[in-house]
Amino acid sequence: MTKRPVDPKKAAAGHKGGKRTAKKYGKRYMRRLGSWGGHRTRSTYQLVPVDLNDFAMVHRETGQVKAFLSGKPVTKEIS
């Protein structure tokens, strides 16, 4: 995945909105929200070993490589 540059004003607005949401709903809800995201990611992608010391996040249905845990750019598909 490539990181896109974010406008500083948008980043500040996102930070402010996240803080407000956390304050409104509390830590328990935010933990559950993170857990739901983790479960969704786990059900959508699988980790596949690549080379000797890296893993790729591969979409379970399409087989498309989405990211490498090492952070290197995605240039090829793994079957």
N, C-alpha and C positions, 0 to 999 in steps of 0.2 A: 504494500500500500504506500502510496506517495502522500506525504503531508502537504496540504495546500496552505499557503500563507493566509493568516486570519487578520482581518482589519482589527487594530487595537481597540477601537470603539466597540466592535461586535464582541470581542473577547471579554471586555469589561462588562458589557451588558449581560453576556452569558454567565459570567461569574456572579454578578449581582442577582440574577434570576435563580441560579442554583442555590445561593445562600438563602434567599427568601423562601424557596421551596423547602429546604432543609429545616428552616426555622418554623415554617407553617406545619409541616407534617411530622417532624421529629426524627431522631436517630433510628428508631425501630423501623419506621417505614422506609427510610433511605437504605437501610441494610437489606430489607426484603426486596426493594427495587433492584439493588445490585445483584442479589441472589437470582432474581428472575432473569436478569440479563445474562448472568453466567450460565444458567440452565438453557436459555435459548441459544446461546453461542455454542454450547456443548452439543445440542441436538442438531445444529445446522452444519457444524464443521467437525473434522477429525484431525488429529495431529499425526503426521506421517514422517518417519525418520528420513532425513536427507543427509548424504555424506556421512561423516563420522560424528559430528557434533552439532547438528542443527535439525530443526523440525519445521515442517511446512503446515500451515492451516489450509486444509483442502475441503472444499464444499462437498458434502456427502452425496448429493444427487448429481451434480454436474462434473465433479472431479476437477474443477478449476482451482488453481492455487491462488489464495487470497493474500497470504503474507508469510514471511519467514520469521521465526522467533529471534533470529540473530539481527533482523532489521535490514538485511540486504534486499535490493529491489527484486521484484518478481519478473523473471524473464522467460521461464519455461513452465510447461505443464508436467505434472507427475501423475502417473496412472497407477 
